[in-house]
């Protein structure tokens, strides 16, 4: 599984970064980057939490 961001609707609220900074990062232009898109057994719960809390529903998990 992988986590993806739809940059067309992402508002760079950084909620995901606050939950999982080792996966999500904002650059100086407030553009979200996914540092490590792989969803693993170790981070799955936190990734799902970040996806659920995204106010614009810009994050998805794909198989």
Gaussian input, Z-matrix of N, CA and C with variables (Angstrom, degrees):
# hf/3-21g

backbone

0 1
 N
 C     1     B1
 C     2     B2     1     A1
 N     3     B3     2     A2     1     D1
 C     4     B4     3     A3     2     D2
 C     5     B5     4     A4     3     D3
 N     6     B6     5     A5     4     D4
 C     7     B7     6     A6     5     D5
 C     8     B8     7     A7     6     D6
 N     9     B9     8     A8     7     D7
 C    10    B10     9     A9     8     D8
 C    11    B11    10    A10     9     D9
 N    12    B12    11    A11    10    D10
 C    13    B13    12    A12    11    D11
 C    14    B14    13    A13    12    D12
 N    15    B15    14    A14    13    D13
 C    16    B16    15    A15    14    D14
 C    17    B17    16    A16    15    D15
 N    18    B18    17    A17    16    D16
 C    19    B19    18    A18    17    D17
 C    20    B20    19    A19    18    D18
 N    21    B21    20    A20    19    D19
 C    22    B22    21    A21    20    D20
 C    23    B23    22    A22    21    D21
 N    24    B24    23    A23    22    D22
 C    25    B25    24    A24    23    D23
 C    26    B26    25    A25    24    D24
 N    27    B27    26    A26    25    D25
 C    28    B28    27    A27    26    D26
 C    29    B29    28    A28    27    D27
 N    30    B30    29    A29    28    D28
 C    31    B31    30    A30    29    D29
 C    32    B32    31    A31    30    D30
 N    33    B33    32    A32    31    D31
 C    34    B34    33    A33    32    D32
 C    35    B35    34    A34    33    D33
 N    36    B36    35    A35    34    D34
 C    37    B37    36    A36    35    D35
 C    38    B38    37    A37    36    D36
 N    39    B39    38    A38    37    D37
 C    40    B40    39    A39    38    D38
 C    41    B41    40    A40    39    D39
 N    42    B42    41    A41    40    D40
 C    43    B43    42    A42    41    D41
 C    44    B44    43    A43    42    D42
 N    45    B45    44    A44    43    D43
 C    46    B46    45    A45    44    D44
 C    47    B47    46    A46    45    D45
 N    48    B48    47    A47    46    D46
 C    49    B49    48    A48    47    D47
 C    50    B50    49    A49    48    D48
 N    51    B51    50    A50    49    D49
 C    52    B52    51    A51    50    D50
 C    53    B53    52    A52    51    D51
 N    54    B54    53    A53    52    D52
 C    55    B55    54    A54    53    D53
 C    56    B56    55    A55    54    D54
 N    57    B57    56    A56    55    D55
 C    58    B58    57    A57    56    D56
 C    59    B59    58    A58    57    D57
 N    60    B60    59    A59    58    D58
 C    61    B61    60    A60    59    D59
 C    62    B62    61    A61    60    D60
 N    63    B63    62    A62    61    D61
 C    64    B64    63    A63    62    D62
 C    65    B65    64    A64    63    D63
 N    66    B66    65    A65    64    D64
 C    67    B67    66    A66    65    D65
 C    68    B68    67    A67    66    D66
 N    69    B69    68    A68    67    D67
 C    70    B70    69    A69    68    D68
 C    71    B71    70    A70    69    D69
 N    72    B72    71    A71    70    D70
 C    73    B73    72    A72    71    D71
 C    74    B74    73    A73    72    D72
 N    75    B75    74    A74    73    D73
 C    76    B76    75    A75    74    D74
 C    77    B77    76    A76    75    D75
 N    78    B78    77    A77    76    D76
 C    79    B79    78    A78    77    D77
 C    80    B80    79    A79    78    D78
 N    81    B81    80    A80    79    D79
 C    82    B82    81    A81    80    D80
 C    83    B83    82    A82    81    D81
 N    84    B84    83    A83    82    D82
 C    85    B85    84    A84    83    D83
 C    86    B86    85    A85    84    D84
 N    87    B87    86    A86    85    D85
 C    88    B88    87    A87    86    D86
 C    89    B89    88    A88    87    D87
 N    90    B90    89    A89    88    D88
 C    91    B91    90    A90    89    D89
 C    92    B92    91    A91    90    D90
 N    93    B93    92    A92    91    D91
 C    94    B94    93    A93    92    D92
 C    95    B95    94    A94    93    D93
 N    96    B96    95    A95    94    D94
 C    97    B97    96    A96    95    D95
 C    98    B98    97    A97    96    D96
 N    99    B99    98    A98    97    D97
 C   100   B100    99    A99    98    D98
 C   101   B101   100   A100    99    D99
 N   102   B102   101   A101   100   D100
 C   103   B103   102   A102   101   D101
 C   104   B104   103   A103   102   D102
 N   105   B105   104   A104   103   D103
 C   106   B106   105   A105   104   D104
 C   107   B107   106   A106   105   D105
 N   108   B108   107   A107   106   D106
 C   109   B109   108   A108   107   D107
 C   110   B110   109   A109   108   D108
 N   111   B111   110   A110   109   D109
 C   112   B112   111   A111   110   D110
 C   113   B113   112   A112   111   D111
 N   114   B114   113   A113   112   D112
 C   115   B115   114   A114   113   D113
 C   116   B116   115   A115   114   D114
 N   117   B117   116   A116   115   D115
 C   118   B118   117   A117   116   D116
 C   119   B119   118   A118   117   D117
 N   120   B120   119   A119   118   D118
 C   121   B121   120   A120   119   D119
 C   122   B122   121   A121   120   D120
 N   123   B123   122   A122   121   D121
 C   124   B124   123   A123   122   D122
 C   125   B125   124   A124   123   D123
 N   126   B126   125   A125   124   D124
 C   127   B127   126   A126   125   D125
 C   128   B128   127   A127   126   D126
 N   129   B129   128   A128   127   D127
 C   130   B130   129   A129   128   D128
 C   131   B131   130   A130   129   D129
 N   132   B132   131   A131   130   D130
 C   133   B133   132   A132   131   D131
 C   134   B134   133   A133   132   D132
 N   135   B135   134   A134   133   D133
 C   136   B136   135   A135   134   D134
 C   137   B137   136   A136   135   D135
 N   138   B138   137   A137   136   D136
 C   139   B139   138   A138   137   D137
 C   140   B140   139   A139   138   D138
 N   141   B141   140   A140   139   D139
 C   142   B142   141   A141   140   D140
 C   143   B143   142   A142   141   D141
 N   144   B144   143   A143   142   D142
 C   145   B145   144   A144   143   D143
 C   146   B146   145   A145   144   D144
 N   147   B147   146   A146   145   D145
 C   148   B148   147   A147   146   D146
 C   149   B149   148   A148   147   D147
 N   150   B150   149   A149   148   D148
 C   151   B151   150   A150   149   D149
 C   152   B152   151   A151   150   D150
 N   153   B153   152   A152   151   D151
 C   154   B154   153   A153   152   D152
 C   155   B155   154   A154   153   D153
 N   156   B156   155   A155   154   D154
 C   157   B157   156   A156   155   D155
 C   158   B158   157   A157   156   D156
 N   159   B159   158   A158   157   D157
 C   160   B160   159   A159   158   D158
 C   161   B161   160   A160   159   D159
 N   162   B162   161   A161   160   D160
 C   163   B163   162   A162   161   D161
 C   164   B164   163   A163   162   D162
 N   165   B165   164   A164   163   D163
 C   166   B166   165   A165   164   D164
 C   167   B167   166   A166   165   D165
 N   168   B168   167   A167   166   D166
 C   169   B169   168   A168   167   D167
 C   170   B170   169   A169   168   D168
 N   171   B171   170   A170   169   D169
 C   172   B172   171   A171   170   D170
 C   173   B173   172   A172   171   D171
 N   174   B174   173   A173   172   D172
 C   175   B175   174   A174   173   D173
 C   176   B176   175   A175   174   D174
 N   177   B177   176   A176   175   D175
 C   178   B178   177   A177   176   D176
 C   179   B179   178   A178   177   D177
 N   180   B180   179   A179   178   D178
 C   181   B181   180   A180   179   D179
 C   182   B182   181   A181   180   D180
 N   183   B183   182   A182   181   D181
 C   184   B184   183   A183   182   D182
 C   185   B185   184   A184   183   D183
 N   186   B186   185   A185   184   D184
 C   187   B187   186   A186   185   D185
 C   188   B188   187   A187   186   D186

   B1=1.4546
   B2=1.5256
   B3=1.3267
   B4=1.4640
   B5=1.5272
   B6=1.3156
   B7=1.4617
   B8=1.5265
   B9=1.3311
   B10=1.4626
   B11=1.5181
   B12=1.3350
   B13=1.4638
   B14=1.5272
   B15=1.3203
   B16=1.4545
   B17=1.5231
   B18=1.3194
   B19=1.4584
   B20=1.5243
   B21=1.3246
   B22=1.4672
   B23=1.5220
   B24=1.3419
   B25=1.4654
   B26=1.5315
   B27=1.3254
   B28=1.4707
   B29=1.5260
   B30=1.3265
   B31=1.4631
   B32=1.5212
   B33=1.3147
   B34=1.4711
   B35=1.5273
   B36=1.3178
   B37=1.4631
   B38=1.5267
   B39=1.3219
   B40=1.4725
   B41=1.5257
   B42=1.3081
   B43=1.4634
   B44=1.5200
   B45=1.3251
   B46=1.4618
   B47=1.5321
   B48=1.3139
   B49=1.4601
   B50=1.5283
   B51=1.3106
   B52=1.4589
   B53=1.5152
   B54=1.3215
   B55=1.4676
   B56=1.5199
   B57=1.3294
   B58=1.4689
   B59=1.5376
   B60=1.3438
   B61=1.4644
   B62=1.5260
   B63=1.3098
   B64=1.4686
   B65=1.5280
   B66=1.3294
   B67=1.4690
   B68=1.5302
   B69=1.3350
   B70=1.4630
   B71=1.5229
   B72=1.3418
   B73=1.4558
   B74=1.5248
   B75=1.3202
   B76=1.4656
   B77=1.5210
   B78=1.3396
   B79=1.4565
   B80=1.5257
   B81=1.3224
   B82=1.4623
   B83=1.5286
   B84=1.3294
   B85=1.4619
   B86=1.5214
   B87=1.3365
   B88=1.4653
   B89=1.5180
   B90=1.3103
   B91=1.4661
   B92=1.5263
   B93=1.3224
   B94=1.4541
   B95=1.5205
   B96=1.3154
   B97=1.4612
   B98=1.5177
   B99=1.3061
   B100=1.4539
   B101=1.5274
   B102=1.3068
   B103=1.4555
   B104=1.5159
   B105=1.3187
   B106=1.4582
   B107=1.5253
   B108=1.3370
   B109=1.4649
   B110=1.5258
   B111=1.3274
   B112=1.4607
   B113=1.5224
   B114=1.3224
   B115=1.4651
   B116=1.5265
   B117=1.3174
   B118=1.4638
   B119=1.5280
   B120=1.3027
   B121=1.4643
   B122=1.5278
   B123=1.3299
   B124=1.4661
   B125=1.5253
   B126=1.3466
   B127=1.4615
   B128=1.5318
   B129=1.3207
   B130=1.4620
   B131=1.5278
   B132=1.3021
   B133=1.4653
   B134=1.5294
   B135=1.3206
   B136=1.4609
   B137=1.5306
   B138=1.3341
   B139=1.4598
   B140=1.5254
   B141=1.3166
   B142=1.4699
   B143=1.5312
   B144=1.3187
   B145=1.4605
   B146=1.5283
   B147=1.3202
   B148=1.4653
   B149=1.5292
   B150=1.3164
   B151=1.4681
   B152=1.5325
   B153=1.3129
   B154=1.4690
   B155=1.5284
   B156=1.3222
   B157=1.4619
   B158=1.5245
   B159=1.3141
   B160=1.4682
   B161=1.5286
   B162=1.3320
   B163=1.4591
   B164=1.5316
   B165=1.3113
   B166=1.4603
   B167=1.5288
   B168=1.3246
   B169=1.4751
   B170=1.5277
   B171=1.3371
   B172=1.4624
   B173=1.5170
   B174=1.3286
   B175=1.4559
   B176=1.5252
   B177=1.3209
   B178=1.4639
   B179=1.5156
   B180=1.3080
   B181=1.4686
   B182=1.5222
   B183=1.3178
   B184=1.4670
   B185=1.5196
   B186=1.3149
   B187=1.4666
   B188=1.4985
   A1=108.99
   A2=113.98
   A3=120.42
   A4=109.31
   A5=115.39
   A6=120.78
   A7=107.38
   A8=114.57
   A9=121.30
   A10=109.46
   A11=115.31
   A12=121.29
   A13=108.87
   A14=115.18
   A15=121.37
   A16=106.33
   A17=116.03
   A18=120.77
   A19=112.86
   A20=117.12
   A21=119.76
   A22=112.07
   A23=116.34
   A24=118.75
   A25=113.50
   A26=117.38
   A27=120.99
   A28=109.45
   A29=116.25
   A30=122.33
   A31=112.23
   A32=117.41
   A33=122.35
   A34=111.91
   A35=115.88
   A36=120.42
   A37=112.37
   A38=117.09
   A39=124.61
   A40=113.98
   A41=117.72
   A42=119.30
   A43=109.52
   A44=116.54
   A45=120.37
   A46=110.89
   A47=117.01
   A48=121.24
   A49=110.36
   A50=116.70
   A51=120.17
   A52=112.29
   A53=116.81
   A54=121.56
   A55=111.12
   A56=116.70
   A57=120.45
   A58=110.09
   A59=118.03
   A60=120.82
   A61=114.40
   A62=117.66
   A63=119.39
   A64=112.05
   A65=117.02
   A66=121.60
   A67=110.98
   A68=117.96
   A69=122.14
   A70=110.69
   A71=116.09
   A72=120.56
   A73=109.78
   A74=115.94
   A75=121.29
   A76=108.43
   A77=116.11
   A78=118.79
   A79=109.77
   A80=116.81
   A81=121.29
   A82=113.13
   A83=116.31
   A84=121.09
   A85=112.40
   A86=117.09
   A87=123.68
   A88=112.04
   A89=115.97
   A90=122.20
   A91=107.06
   A92=115.78
   A93=120.49
   A94=110.96
   A95=115.58
   A96=122.65
   A97=108.48
   A98=115.44
   A99=120.18
   A100=106.58
   A101=115.37
   A102=121.55
   A103=112.12
   A104=115.67
   A105=121.37
   A106=107.20
   A107=117.94
   A108=120.35
   A109=115.10
   A110=117.75
   A111=120.13
   A112=111.60
   A113=115.22
   A114=121.35
   A115=106.62
   A116=115.57
   A117=121.37
   A118=109.99
   A119=115.37
   A120=119.75
   A121=110.32
   A122=117.24
   A123=121.34
   A124=113.32
   A125=117.03
   A126=117.70
   A127=114.28
   A128=117.44
   A129=120.65
   A130=113.21
   A131=117.34
   A132=120.30
   A133=110.52
   A134=117.67
   A135=121.43
   A136=111.23
   A137=117.85
   A138=120.68
   A139=109.72
   A140=117.06
   A141=120.37
   A142=111.23
   A143=116.28
   A144=120.50
   A145=110.14
   A146=117.47
   A147=121.79
   A148=110.65
   A149=116.94
   A150=121.62
   A151=109.52
   A152=116.50
   A153=120.99
   A154=112.17
   A155=117.32
   A156=120.39
   A157=114.15
   A158=117.88
   A159=120.51
   A160=108.97
   A161=118.02
   A162=119.82
   A163=114.31
   A164=118.55
   A165=122.38
   A166=112.53
   A167=117.63
   A168=122.56
   A169=110.56
   A170=115.71
   A171=121.43
   A172=112.43
   A173=117.77
   A174=121.51
   A175=110.63
   A176=115.25
   A177=121.00
   A178=109.21
   A179=114.56
   A180=121.72
   A181=106.53
   A182=115.66
   A183=120.95
   A184=109.40
   A185=115.27
   A186=120.83
   A187=111.50
   D1=151.81
   D2=178.59
   D3=-137.74
   D4=150.44
   D5=174.18
   D6=-100.18
   D7=138.27
   D8=-178.77
   D9=-131.05
   D10=155.26
   D11=177.32
   D12=-121.52
   D13=138.67
   D14=172.77
   D15=-94.96
   D16=101.16
   D17=-174.77
   D18=-68.08
   D19=-15.27
   D20=178.26
   D21=-71.20
   D22=-25.70
   D23=-178.80
   D24=-115.34
   D25=-9.00
   D26=179.28
   D27=-67.21
   D28=131.08
   D29=178.62
   D30=-103.86
   D31=6.52
   D32=178.95
   D33=57.44
   D34=44.70
   D35=177.50
   D36=-72.04
   D37=-18.77
   D38=175.10
   D39=69.73
   D40=14.43
   D41=176.05
   D42=-62.76
   D43=-42.66
   D44=179.38
   D45=-62.03
   D46=-39.86
   D47=179.46
   D48=-64.30
   D49=-36.86
   D50=177.43
   D51=-66.36
   D52=-30.37
   D53=179.50
   D54=-80.84
   D55=-41.41
   D56=-171.60
   D57=-145.38
   D58=73.94
   D59=-176.01
   D60=-65.85
   D61=-17.47
   D62=177.44
   D63=-78.76
   D64=-10.00
   D65=177.93
   D66=-110.70
   D67=-39.92
   D68=-174.67
   D69=-113.03
   D70=141.57
   D71=179.66
   D72=-148.82
   D73=143.55
   D74=174.53
   D75=-105.91
   D76=134.71
   D77=176.54
   D78=-86.85
   D79=-176.84
   D80=-176.76
   D81=-65.78
   D82=-17.72
   D83=177.79
   D84=-96.53
   D85=14.74
   D86=-178.18
   D87=57.35
   D88=42.38
   D89=175.68
   D90=-109.02
   D91=127.05
   D92=-178.02
   D93=-76.34
   D94=135.92
   D95=174.62
   D96=-123.66
   D97=140.75
   D98=174.65
   D99=-98.64
   D100=111.41
   D101=-175.17
   D102=-72.42
   D103=-37.23
   D104=179.92
   D105=-142.71
   D106=101.22
   D107=-174.35
   D108=-75.66
   D109=-11.71
   D110=-176.27
   D111=-71.43
   D112=126.82
   D113=174.64
   D114=-92.55
   D115=118.73
   D116=-176.69
   D117=-114.79
   D118=171.76
   D119=177.17
   D120=-60.52
   D121=-31.54
   D122=-178.53
   D123=-73.20
   D124=-32.81
   D125=-175.28
   D126=-114.47
   D127=0.65
   D128=-174.11
   D129=-56.18
   D130=-44.96
   D131=-178.29
   D132=-61.93
   D133=-44.94
   D134=-179.20
   D135=-68.93
   D136=-38.41
   D137=177.33
   D138=-63.06
   D139=-45.22
   D140=178.72
   D141=-61.89
   D142=-36.92
   D143=176.97
   D144=-64.79
   D145=-43.49
   D146=178.80
   D147=-62.65
   D148=-42.66
   D149=178.73
   D150=-62.31
   D151=-45.57
   D152=-177.74
   D153=-66.05
   D154=-32.14
   D155=-175.94
   D156=-90.77
   D157=-4.85
   D158=178.93
   D159=-63.03
   D160=117.74
   D161=-175.36
   D162=-67.05
   D163=-20.42
   D164=179.72
   D165=-105.27
   D166=2.04
   D167=-177.87
   D168=54.56
   D169=42.62
   D170=-178.03
   D171=-88.28
   D172=-9.84
   D173=-178.56
   D174=-105.04
   D175=141.16
   D176=175.75
   D177=-139.74
   D178=156.64
   D179=173.19
   D180=-110.50
   D181=127.70
   D182=179.66
   D183=-113.80
   D184=154.50
   D185=178.89
   D186=-79.39

